[in-house]
Amino acid sequence: MRLLTLAPIAIAALAVVAHASDILILKDGRIFESDTMVRVEGAIDITFKNGVVRVPMELIQDAVLAADATIPPGTAEERDKAEKGMVRYEGKWVTTQRRSELIAKKLADKKADLQSIREHGEWRNRYIEETKAFRYEYTIPPHVFAEFKDAMEAYYSLFVKAWKINVKSGTPKLPVNIYLDEKSYHQVSGAPGGALAYFRFVKPWDLNTYYERLDPDFSKQVLYHEANHYLQLLVDTSFAVPHFPGEALAEYYGASRWDPATKKFETGLIQEGRLCEIQTDIAGGEKVTLETLITTEGMYQHYTWGWSLVHFLMNDSRYDDKFQKFFFALSKSRDAKREQIGRDGLSTMKQSEVWKLFRSELGLKDADAVRKLEVDWYNYIDQKLVLVTESGLGKAGFAASDTGRKIRAQRLFKEAIDKGSKNALVFHRYAELLDAEGKASEARAMLEAAIALNPLEGKFYNSLGHRLKMRNDPEGSRWIALGEELGYEDNWIDLSEVDPKGKGKDKGN
């Protein structure tokens, strides 16, 4: 058995098992083929060479097993119907022959769909779809893409209307490129390392991202954030919005939610991870002042405190119109000082000039007025931005870990887990931090919890396997091999297996 939606190599390898009798489709977009699937209560067991993996039904979108055609009756009603040659299938009573025919047809249809997805899994064969707002190019399965597309179209319409943007006739549609995985995303797009999405603001514009199936909501938030940089550019295509308010406004719109049932796009929600970072700063005696926030170039706090400032201004009737006028004035005001960047006619503005314009448009005539707005902002953070769940704690943990604040990250991950986090990536990253401190047993427990939450994710088996091998546990190799069966590409070096000439015996770089 092979995993369909990891990498071009895995997709190609899937062809060797095209005869497999069972198909499993996960809600995160992955598709498995195998002839070793068995239904058990509340789950499906899949037998691999290196172990049996139990997949809970809540992770499964659809499953078609050849053995479904011979499932014996389990209830008195089913036994009674069976005596009359009838069986239940998908909520209906049908003859046993009809059930077999329906299952055979469903398997054939799913295999045809799978073949199409496989063929489009490499970028050169990508799906292409053009809508009113964007030109989408993607390699993710169509049922995963559908929700992304609907959300982005609603988002575009909402922003253009709210900010009164008139898109000029003939303006090229932004290519939105959505990749199957991180590897192909970086290989094809040339996006910088560490970025889940990337908008190129110099022409030709494009937006590149990949589907982080382990945290699909985060994938959407990052896409909304980067798309907002494009939407900001539509205000004036010759002006690059400065870091503040650009990143802060993108974070504001990044906290959005699309409801596929009601077709409603909500925006300006709580960025729980950012709020948690702010609250952690405040608890540590660190408060960013209004002037420092707006005058400092490239400040990380533009994403955190800057988001909260924009949230405050956009939701206070005293300031919302003024803030919007300030944003338009960045590129339109005749009194503002701008400077050219690059060779394509783009201009921008230093943060010191942004501060002058901000004070002018917000009516902050003196230090007392600045202080009053600052106090109102702080009170808003304290009194209005109060929602922090396990999701927000986890996001704040990732932010702390990514910026080298390991002690803070550990505390936040632990709090997220204690509050009931079900994000397997939280457990995985926490395990890495624990392992780095020599807390091997605690790290193992976290990795085992990650596997329980997402039992078909090869990277978790790989991480656990290598940590066991480093401690001479013979089970380590089996876990690594099982991870590879699940499609994970091993990138570790086991220093215990490096020969005297310096050549590693394990795969990796």
DOKE-784166 format. One record per residue: x, y, z of N, C-alpha, C in turn. Coordinates in steps of 0.1 Angstrom, whole numbers, plus 2048, in hexadecimal, padded with zeros to 3 digits. Example, Ala and Ser with C-alpha at 12.3 -4.5 7.8 and 13.67 -1.06 7.14 Angstrom:
BEGIN
8847C784E87B7D384E8847DF84E 8807EA8478897F584788180084F 
***
This chain:
BEGIN
8087F480080080080080980C800 8048177F980B8247F980282F7FC 80783A8008008468037FF84F7F6 7F38547F37F285B7E67F786A7E8 7F38717F27F587F7F28018847FA 80D87F7F88188847FF82288B7F5 8278837EB8318897E38308827D5 8358887CA8358827BD83A8747BD 8458717C584A8637C583F85A7CB 83985E7D682E8557DC8238537D2 81F85E7CB81485D7C18188537B6 8248547B182884B7A682883C7AB 82D83B7B882E82D7BD8208277BF 81682F7C180882A7C38048217B7 8098237AC80581C7A080780D7A2 8118097AA8147FB7AB8097F37B3 8007FB7BA7F67F47C27E87F77BC 7E77FA7AF7DB7FE7AA7D07F27AA 7D57E67AD7CC7DB7AE7C67D97BB 7CA7E27C57C67E07D37B67E17D3 7B17D97DD7A27D87DD79B7E27E6 7A27E97EF79C7F27F87A18007F6 79880A7F879C8187F7797820804 7A082880979D8308157A083E812 79784781479885581279785D81F 7A18648237A186B82F79C87982D 79787F83879188D83779C897834 7A98948377B389D8347B889C825 7B289481D7B589380F7BE88780B 7C48808147CC8758107C386980C 7C98618037C18557FE7CB8497FF 7C683E8047CD8328057C78277FD 7CF81F7F77CA8127F17D18077F7 7C97FC7FA7CF7F18007C67E57FF 7CB7D98017C27CD8027C37C7810 7C77D081A7C87CB8287C07D2832 7B57D882D7AC7E08367A17D783C 79F7DA8497947D285078C7DC858 77F7DB8577777E48607767DE86E 7787E68787767E388676D7ED88C 7697EB89875F7F589E76580389F 75F80C89876381A89877081E891 77581488978281788278480D877 78F80F8707948068657A2803868 7A57F68697B37F186B7BA7EF85E 7C67F485C7CE7F28507DB7EA854 7DD7DF84E7E97D78527F57DB848 8007DF84E80C7E28478167D784A 8217D784282C7CE8458317D0853 8317DC8588387DF86582E7E2870 8217DF86E8187E187980A7E3874 8007E387D7F27E687A7EF7F487F 7E87FC8767E480987A7D580A87A 7D080F8857C28118877BE81F884 7B482187B7B082E8777A283187B 7A083A88579283D88A78984387F 77D83F87F773844875772853874 77585A87F77486987E77E86F875 78986787179386D86879086985A 78586185878385B84A777862844 77986683776F86C82F767861828 76E85782376784C81C77084081C 76A83581B77282881A76A81E813 77081780976A80D801772800802 76D7F68097757EA80B76D7DF803 7757D77FC76F7CC7F57677C27FF 76C7C180B7667B88157587BD819 7557CA8167487CF81973D7C7813 7407C18087367B98007327AC808 73A7A881273779C81973579E828 7327AA82C7317AD83A7247A5840 72679D84A71B79584F71179E857 7057998586FB7A18606FF7A286E 6FD7AE8747017B08826F67B288C 6EA7B58876DF7B78906D37AD88D 6CA7AD8966BE7A48946B77A8887 6B57B58856AE7BA8796B67B586C 6C47B786D6CC7B38616CB7A485F 6CB79C8696CA78E8686BD78A861 6B27918666A578E8606A4791851 6AA79D84E6AA7A18406B3798838 6BE79383E6C778A8366C077E832 6B777883A6B076C8376A776F82A 6A477B82869C77F81C6A5784811 6B27828126BC7868086BF795807 6BC79C8126BE7AA8126C97AE81C 6D17B98186DB7BE8216DA7CD821 6DF7D382C6E07E282D6ED7E7826 6EB7F181E6F77F78186F4806816 6FC80E81D6FB81D81C6ED82181F 6E781B82A6DA81F82F6CE81A828 6D081181E6C580B8176C67FC817 6BA7F58166BA7E78156BB7E3806 6C57DB8026C77D67F56CA7C87F5 6C97C17E96CD7B37E86DC7B27EA 6E07A67EE6EF7A47EF6F67A67E2 6F07A27D76F67A47CA6F77B37C7 6EC7BA7CA6EC7C97C76F77CF7CF 6F97CB7DC7037D17E47117CF7DE 7137C37D97207C07D37227C87C7 7177CA7BF7187D37B371B7E17B6 7157E67C17177F47C57257F67CA 72A7ED7D27377EE7D87427ED7CC 7407E47C37497E37B87497F07AF 73D7F67AD73D8037A674380E7AE 74180E7BB7478197C37568187C3 75B80B7C476A8097C376F80E7B6 76880B7AB76D80F79E76D81E79C 7628247A17628337A176D8397A9 76F8347B577A83A7BD7878387B7 78A82C7B179682A7AA79883479F 78E83779778E84078C79284E792 78B85279D78E85F7A379D85F7A8 7A18547AE7AF8537B37B98557A8 7B684E79D7BF84F7917C085E78C 7B586578C7B58737887BD87B791 7BB87979E7C38807A87D287D7A7 7D58717A57E386D7A37E9874798 7E287478C7E787B7807EA88A782 7E189078B7E389E78D7EC8A1799 7F289779F7F98997AB8078A07A9 80C8A079D8198A779A8168B4794 81E8BE79781B8CC7938198CD784 8218C677C8208C776E8128C3769 80B8BB7707FE8B676D7F38BC775 7F58C777C7ED8CD7867DF8D1780 7D58D17897C88D67867C98E5784 7C18EB77B7C08F97797B28FD778 7AE9077807A090C7807A091B782 79992277979893077A78B93577E 78A93E78777D94378C77D95278A 77395879077196778E77D96E794 78296979F78C9707A779A96C7A5 79C95E7A37AA9597A37AC94E798 7B894B7967BC94078D7C2935797 7BC92A7997C19207A27C891579B 7D49127A07DC90779B7DF8FE7A7 7DC8F17A67DD8E97B37DF8DB7B0 7E58D47BA7E78C57B97E08BE7C5 7D98C57CD7D28BF7D87C68B87D2 7C08AE7D97B48A87D47A88B27D2 7A08B17C87958BA7C578C8BC7D1 7898B27D977F8B47E47858BC7EF 7938BD7F079A8C57FA79A8D47F4 79D8D57E779E8E27E17918E97E1 7868E27E07798E97DE7768F37EA 7798EF7F67778F8801780904801 78D9017FD79690D7FC7919177F2 78C9127E678791B7DC77B9237E0 77191C7E67659237EA76992E7F5 77292B7FE77593480877D940802 78693E7F978D9497F37849527EB 77B94C7E37729557DB76995E7E4 7649587EF75C9607F976596B7FF 77196780377B97180977D97C800 78097A7F37839847E977798E7E9 76B9887E77609917E675E99A7F2 75F9947FE75E99B80B7689A780C 7749A480977E9AE80A77D9BA800 77A9B67F47799C07E976D9C97EC 7629C47F27579CC7F575A9D4801 75F9CF80C7629D681876C9E2816 7759E080E7809EA80C77D9F27FF 7729F07F876E9F87ED7789F87E2 77D9EC7DE7889EB7D47819E97C7 7859F17BD7819EF7AF78D9E97A8 78B9DC7A57969D579E7959D978F 7A09DE78A7A09E377C79E9D8772 7979DB7687959D275D7A29CD757 7A39C17557B09BB74F7BA9B8759 7B89BA7667C19B67707C29A7770 7CE9A276F7D099376E7CB98D77B 7C598177A7C097A7867CD97478D 7CC97579A7D89707A27D89617A1 7E495B79D7E594C79E7E69487AC 7DE93F7B17DE93A7BE7E392B7BD 7EF9287C07F591B7BE7F59137CB 7ED9087CC7EC9007D87F38F37D6 7FD8F07DD8058E47DB8018D97E5 8038CD7E07FF8C17E88078C07F5 8138C47F581B8C28018268CD802 82D8CD80D8388D880F8438D6805 8478C98038528C77FA8508CC7EC 8458C97E68438CD7D88408DD7D8 83B8E27E38398F07E48468F87E3 8508F37EA85D8FA7EA8648F77DD 8638EB7D886A8E87CB8658F07C0 8588F27BF8538F87B38529087B4 84D90C7C084A91A7C28579237C5 86191D7CB86C9257CF86A92D7DB 85F92A7E385B9317EF8669307F9 86893A80187393980C86F92E816 87992981C87791E826870924832 86791B83886091F844853926841 85092983584493083183992682C 82E92583382391C82E81D922822 81D92F820818935814820941811 8209468048289518008219587F4 8209657F681A96E7EC8269767E6 8289757D983297D7D282B98A7CE 8309957D48299A27D282E9A97C6 8399A57C083E9AB7B48399A37A8 8379A979D8319A379183B99978B 83698E786829989786824984794 8199897998159847A68119767A6 81396F7B180D9627B380D95F7C2 8049567C68039527D48059427D4 80F93E7DC8129307DD81092B7EC 80A91F7ED8089197FA80790A7F9 8099038048068F58037FC8F180E 7F68E580C7EC8E18157F28D9821 7F28DF82D7F78D98397EB8D183E 7EA8C483A7DF8BC83D7DE8B984C 7E98BA8537E98B78627E28C3869 7E18CE8637DB8DA8697D48E285E 7C98DD8587C38E484D7BE8F2850 7B98F485C7B49018607C090C85F 7CB9078647D79108637DB913855 7DA90984C7DC90B83E7D4916838 7C791683C7BD9208377C192E83C 7C492E8497C793B84F7D3942849 7DE93A8467EA93F83F7E6943831 7DE93C82A7DA93F81D7D294D81D 7C994E8277C295B8287CC96682B 7D59648337DF96E8367E797382A 7EC9698227F496D8167EB97380B 7DF96E80A7D69738007D2982803 7D39858107D09938147DA99D80F 7E799880E7F19A18097EE9A47FA 7E899B7F37E499D7E57D89A77E5 7CF9A57EE7C39AE7EE7C79BC7F3 7D19BD7FC7D69CA7FF7DC9D17F3 7E39C97EB7EA9CF7DF7E09D47D5 7D49CE7D57CA9D37CC7C59E17CF 7C79E67DB7C49F47DF7CC9FD7D6 7D99FA7D47E2A027CB7ED9F87C7 7EC9F47BB7F69EA7B68049EF7B5 8069FC7B7814A027B681AA047C4 812A007CE817A027DC8189F57E4 8239F37EA8259E77F38229EC802 8189E78088149EB81581F9E781F 8239F182882E9EE83182B9E383B 8359DE8428339D284B8289D4855 8279E085B81B9E48618159F0859 8099EF8557FE9E585A7FD9D9851 8059D78488039CB83E8029BE845 80B9BA84D80A9AD8547FF9AC85E 7FD9B78657F29B786F7E59B6869 7E29BD85E7D59BB8577D49AD851 7DF9A884C7DE99A8467DB990851 7E099385D7DD98A8697CE98B86C 7C999786C7BB99A86F7B2992866 7B59928597AD98A84F7B197B84F 7BD9788547C196A8557B896385F 7B396A8697AA96487379C96486D 79A95C86378D95B85C78894D85C 77B94B85A77593D85A76B93C84F 76C93284776292F83C759923841 74C92584074391B84373D915836 74190983273C90482672E901826 7288FF8317198FC83271190982F 71491483670D92083571292982A 71E92682572592E81B72793C820 72B93C82D72E94983373D94A837 742956833751958836751963841 75695F84D75896885876696C859 76997985C77697D85D77898686A 78598986D787991879785989886 78797C88578597489179297589A 79296E8A579D96E8AE7A99668A9 7B496C8A87C09658A57C695F8B2 7C19548B67C494F8C37D394D8C6 7DA9498BC7E99478BE7EF9558C1 7EC95F8B97F196C8BB7ED9728C8 7E09708CC7DC9758D87E396F8E4 7E69628E37ED95B8ED7FB9608EF 8029648E380F96A8E480F9778EB 80497F8E880398C8EE80198B8FD 7F89829017F698090F80297B916 80A97391081796E91582097A917 82198390D82998F90F82599791B 81899991C8139A292681699B934 81498E935817987942826989945 82E98A93B83D98C93E84199A93F 8379A394083A9B194283E9B9935 83B9B392983E9B991D8329BE916 8319CC9158269D290E82C9DB902 8279D88F682C9E08EB8249ED8EA 82B9F88E9824A058E8820A078DA 816A108D8811A138CB81CA198C2 824A228C782EA288BF839A1E8BB 83DA158C4847A0B8C1842A028B7 8369FD8B88309F48AF8309F98A0 82CA0689F82AA0B891837A1188B 841A1589484DA1B88E858A1188C 857A058918629FB8908619F3883 86B9F387B86C9EC86E86C9DD871 8649D58698649C78698629C0876 85B9C687F8599C088D8519B488D 8559A989484D99D8958409A089C 8409AA8A58339AD8AC8289B38A3 82C9B68968229BB88D8189B088B 81C9A388C81399888B80A995897 80F9998A38089968AF8019A38B4 8099AC8BA8039B88BF7FD9C08B4 8039C08A87FD9C789C7F09C1899 7EE9B48997E19AE8967D79B38A0 7DA9B48AD7D19B88B77CD9C78B5 7D69CF8B17D39DD8AE7C99DE8A3 7CC9D78987C39D888C7B59D2890 7B59C78987A89C289D7A09CC8A5 7A79D38AD7A19DE8B679C9E98AD 7A49EE8A47A09F989B7949F6892 7959E988D78A9E588377D9E288A 77D9E18977719DD89E76C9E88A8 7729F48A776D9FF8AF768A0A8A6 75BA0D8A8755A1789F75CA2589F 763A288A976AA348AA776A358A0 77BA2989D788A29895788A21888 77DA1988677DA1087A77FA1886D 777A2386B778A2B85F785A3285E 78AA37869797A3E8697A2A34865 7A1A2886A7ACA1E8677ACA1B858 7A0A1985379FA168447A5A2283C 7A1A2E8407A7A3A8397B6A3B83A 7BBA378467CAA378487D0A2D83E 7C9A2183C7CFA178347CFA1C825 7C5A238217C4A288137CFA33812 7D0A3B81C7DAA4681B7E8A4281A 7EBA3681E7F9A3181C7FEA3280E 7F5A2F8047F9A307F67F4A3D7EF 7EAA437F57E3A4E7EE7E7A5C7F3 7EAA5D8007ECA6B8067F8A727FF 7F5A7E7FC800A877F580AA8B7FF 807A8B80C810A9081681AA8581B 817A7981781FA6E81C82CA6C814 837A6981B844A67814846A58811 848A5580484AA47800857A457F9 85BA397F7868A367F1866A2A7E7 86DA2A7DC86CA1F7D2874A137D7 86EA077D38759FB7D68759F37C9 8809EC7C68819E47BA8809EC7AD 87E9E57A287E9EC7958719EC78E 8669E879585A9E778E8509F2792 8559FD79784DA0879B846A087A8 8499FD7B08439FC7BD849A077C7 840A0C7CF845A157DA840A0F7E7 846A147F2841A10800844A1C809 844A19816845A2482084CA1E82C 855A2683285CA2283E852A2384A 855A1B85484BA1B86084BA28867 855A30867854A3E86D84AA46866 849A4585883FA4C851831A47853 830A39855823A3385881EA39865 827A3B86F823A4087C81DA4E87A 824A5687281FA64870811A6486A 80FA5B860802A5B8597F7A55862 7FBA4B86A7F2A458747EDA4F87E 7F6A578837F1A6188D7E8A6C886 7EBA6F87A7E3A798737D5A74870 7D4A6886A7C7A638667BFA5E872 7C5A5A87D7BEA568897BBA62892 7C0A6E88F7BDA7A8967C5A7A8A4 7D1A758A47D9A758B07E2A818B0 7DDA8C8B67E4A998B47EFA9B8BE 7EFA938C97FAA958D37FCA888DA 806A888E4809A7C8EC7FDA778F4 7F5A808F97E9A7C9017E0A748F8 7DEA788EB7D5A718E27DAA638DF 7E8A638DD7EEA568DA7ECA4D8E6 7EEA528F27EDA4A8FE7DFA45900 7D5A4D8FD7C7A498FF7C4A3E8F6 7C8A3E8E97C6A338E07CDA278E4 7D9A288E97E0A1D8EE7D9A168FA 7D4A1E9037CDA1890F7C0A1190A 7B9A179017ADA118FB7B1A048F5 7BCA038EE7C19F78E77C49EC8F1 7CC9F08FC7CF9E79067C39E190D 7B99EA9107AD9E59167A59DC90D 7A69DE90079F9D58F77A59C78F7 7B29C78F77B99BA8F87B59B3905 7B49BA9107B19B491D7A29B091E 79A9B891978B9B591B7849AF910 7899B09037819AB8F878899F8F2 79599F8F179C9938EB79F9898F6 7969818FA79797890579796A902 7949668F57939588F27A09518EF 7A59498F77B19418F47AD9328F8 7AD92A8EE7AB91B8F07B79138EE 7B69068EE7C28FE8EC7C89008DE 7BF9048D47C49078C77CD9138C7 7C991E8CE7D292A8CE7DF9278D6 7DE91F8E17EA91C8E87F49148DF 7EF90B8D77F79048CE7FE90D8C4 7F69168BE7FB91F8B48069288BA 80492D8C680E9358CC81A92D8CF 8189208D38249178D582C9168C9 8269148BD82E9138B08359208AE 82F92B8B08359388AD8419398B7 8409368C384B9378CD85692D8C9 8539218C585D9178C086491C8B4 85D9218AA86392689E86C93189F 86A9398AA8739458AC87D9428B8 87F9368BB88A9328C48879338D3 87A9368D68769388E587192A8EA 87A9218EC8779138EF8709118FC 87491890786E91791485F91B913 85D92790D84F92B90B847921902 84D91C8F88469128EF8429068F7 84B9018FF8478F590783C8F8910 83C903917831906920824908918 82490E90D818910905813903900 81C8FA8FB8178ED8F68118E5901 8178E590D8128DE9188048E391C 8028F091C7F58F591F7EB8F1915 7EF8F19087E68EE8FD7E18DF8FF 7EB8D69027E78C89047DF8C6910 7E28CD91B7DA8CC9277CC8D1925 7CA8DA91C7BC8E09197B58D790F 7BC8CC90A7B58C39017B88C48F2 7C48C98EF7C78CA8E17C68BC8DA 7C18BC8CD7C08B18C57C98B28B8 7D28BC8B97DB8BF8AD7E78B68AF 7E98AC8A67F48A38A88028AA8A6 8028B589F80E8BD89D8138C38AA 8098C78B380D8CC8C08158C28C8 8108B68C88168AB8CF8248A88C9 8258A88BC8318A58B583C8B08B8 8398BD8B78438C78BA8468C78C8 83D8C58D18408C58E08498B98E2 8478AE8DC8508A28DD85F8A68D9 8608AD8CF86D8B18CA8748BA8D5 86D8C38DB8738CC8E58768C48F2 86E8BB8F58708B290187D8A98FF 87D8A38F388889B8EF8968A28F0 8968AF8EB8A28B78EB8A78B98F9 89E8B89038A28BA9118A58AD918 8A58A29108A889591689C88E91D 89089491B88488E92187E883918 88587891788286E90C87486890F 87186491B86485D91D85986791B 85A87391F84F87D91C84D87F90D 8598809068588828F88518778F1 85586A8F584E85F8EF83F85F8F1 83B8638FD82D86390082686D8F7 82C8798F48268838EB82587D8DD 8308768D88308718CB8258668C9 82485E8D48198548D380B85A8D3 80A8658DA7FD86C8D97FA8728CC 8058778C580487D8B77FF8718AE 8058668AF80285A8A77F38568A9 7EE8578B67E18538B97D785D8B2 7DB86A8B17D28748AB7D287389C 7DE86F8967DF86E8887E7862884 7E08568857E78498837ED846876 7EA84E86C7EF84C85E7FA85685A 7FF85D864809867861817861863 81F85F85882B858859836860861 83686D861840875868840872877 83586F87D83486D88B83B85F88F 83885588683F84888884E84A886 85285287C86085487A86785A885 86186588B86786C8968698628A2 85E85B8A585F8528B08698478AE 86A8428A287383789E88283B8A0 88584789B89384C89D89684F8AB 88D8548B38908568C18928498C8 88B83F8C488D8318CA89A82C8C6 89E82D8B98AB8288B48B682E8BC 8B583B8BE8C08428C58C283D8D3 8B88368D88B98308E68BA8218E5 8BE81C8D98C080E8D78B48058D9 8A880B8D789C8038D889A7FC8CA 8997EF8CA8987E88BD88B7EB8B6 8817F08BD8747F38B68758008AD 8808078AF8828148A7882812898 88980789388980588587B80287F 8737FA8878667F788285D803881 85E80C88B85681888A85B82187E 86882287B86C829870867823863 86881686286380F856854811854 84D81185F83E81385D83C821859 84382B85D84283885984483984A 84E83284585183283684682B82E 84082183483581A82D82982482C 82882E83581E83883582184382C 82D84282583184D81B83A857820 83F85682D84886083285685E82D 85D86982886A86882387486B82E 87C86283288586383D89086D83B 89287784389C8818418A688284D 8A68788558AE8778618BC87285D 8C68768658D386F8668D4869874 8D785C8748D98558818E9855883 8ED85D88B8FC85F88D902852893 8FA84989890083D89D903833892 8FE83688690082D87B908834870 91183D87491A84486A92783D86A 92C83985E93883185E94483A85F 95083586295C83D86495F84785A 95B84584D95E84E842954859841 94A85984B94186484B934862843 93285683D92685483591B84E83D 91085483D90584F8458FF84383F 8FB8398478F482D8428E582F841 8E08388488D283B8478CF84583C 8C38458378BF84F82D8BF85D834 8C186782C8BF8758328CA87E82C 8CA88A8318D489482D8DC899839 
***
